Amino acid sequence: MASRPAESRDDRRPVRVQARPQPRAHARSAIAPVVAVEPRGSSPAQLTASTVRVNTLMLALATAVGLAIVQLQSALSAISMEVITGQAAVAGLGPALYFLGNGVAAVPAGRLMDRMGRVPGISIGFLMATAGAGLLFAGTAFTNVVVFLVGQLALGAGLGVVQLARAGAADMYPPERRGTGIGFVLVGAAVGAMISPILFNPLLTGRSVNAASLSAPWLLACAVAALGAGLVWVIRVDPLTLARGGDAPTSPSSRETGRSLRLIYAARGARSALVAGIAAQMVMTSGMMLVSLEMRHHGHDLATISGTLAVHFVAMFGLSPIVGVLADRVGRRHTLIGGLLVIAAGVALLPVSMELTTLLPAMFALGLGWNATYLGATAVIADGTEPTERARALGAADLLSLVGAALAAALSAALLAAMGLLVVAALGVLCALFPAAFLTGLLQRLPTPARA
């Protein structure tokens, strides 16, 4: 039975409460220490549990706000690029720059969040997204391709920073519950996927596809992103402070830089998670973009396209708590393999038909498979990192995944115009199956965190 923590002589100083035994000095295990900050009469354990619940909820809400804008971008980006330029072959350039912005911002943002805390970084990301949405409105309304592409880059950079909110979830939960904690935060994105059509579809329903109809939703997106920038400040104790046992991110004792990325990814488990995450992001991104283009070419209106992508985004995040529990119980490796196989099945369905009876199951499978791979890879990387290096490590994974997604988006649109959907889908299936076979046959089992 754990002993009660000793009371501090100075009530103003934080008191660490150890929820589980400390590891040996040589072990590299990400522990989620808990800390009480105030008030004097509260039980530290109760106060910390309440803080974690509030933080988890607010991180989930921030993720919901970000995802609502991501869904709008996914529905309109390729179509807008085609309308602005008049060329279907370059429709993938807009999404490509969005994902490039996602990736390029990830590493410096992760480094900033490891030093300053999760909350300031997320807020800055939302402010960048606000600026990007404004540029997208102007670029689309005035059919200015340069402004439009700069807007895609800025929006991608801002929302890429917001995606690192999952590092905050990893900070607050011990290894044996980390997948579950990350799942709780990611389920907020499913809420965003359901809210997005409610917010933006009234501006799209019944309207022809032109610059005016495609630009209007971005004004509302500016307001939504600005709301997110303020929302995260409801978090009273930064998750990074909890992970560091009460040391504020700006305190001298918290200025450790952690290991280099080369050393972090020297571990076989981290490398395998990285490969799986890159493949999943590339295939999912290409499938999502191609579906919006093909649906438009087959006569579906903008509201139907947005609704179809909403189903996809709900699948990407709605089952995150269940997938998180699965990752904690059956292991990271099985979660990664299963996710890649489901992605392959979803992509294989896409060329069958552009009717909703085929598209909805295909997009749901594509989203669910990505969710399992994304959550599993995040958990593997979080398990092998300390708080002072976690967001940076996840940012590096995002960088490589999203640069791959940018290349896939640009190439798949050109391949679609030249060879058709069947060829692109076949390449997507192979891209998903290769790392799944690699994980199954060549790699050692990824470790499942031992229970305390």
Secondary structure, DSSP 8 states (H G I E B T S, - for coil): --------SSTTS-EEE-SS----TT-------EEE-S-TTS-HHHHHHHHHHHHHHHHHHHHHHHHHHHHHHHHHHHHHHHHHHS-GGGTTHHHHHHHHHHHHHHHHHHHHHHHH-HHHHHHHHHHHHHHHHHHHHHHHHTT-HHHHHHHHHHHHHHHHHHTTHHHHHHHHS-GGGHHHHHHHHHHHHHHHHHHHHHHHGGGTTT--SSHHHHHHHHHHHHHHHHHHHHHGGG-SS-HHHHHTTT--TTSGGG------HHHHTTSHHHHHHHHHHHHHHHHHHHHHHHHHHHHHHTT--HHHHHHHHHHHHHHHHTTHHHHHHHHHHH-HHHHHHHHHHHHHHHHHHTTT-SSHHHHHHHHHHHHHHHHHHHHHHHHHHHHT--HHHHHHHHHHHHHHHHHHHHHHHHHHHHHHHHH-HHHHHHHHHHHHHHHHHHHHHTS---------
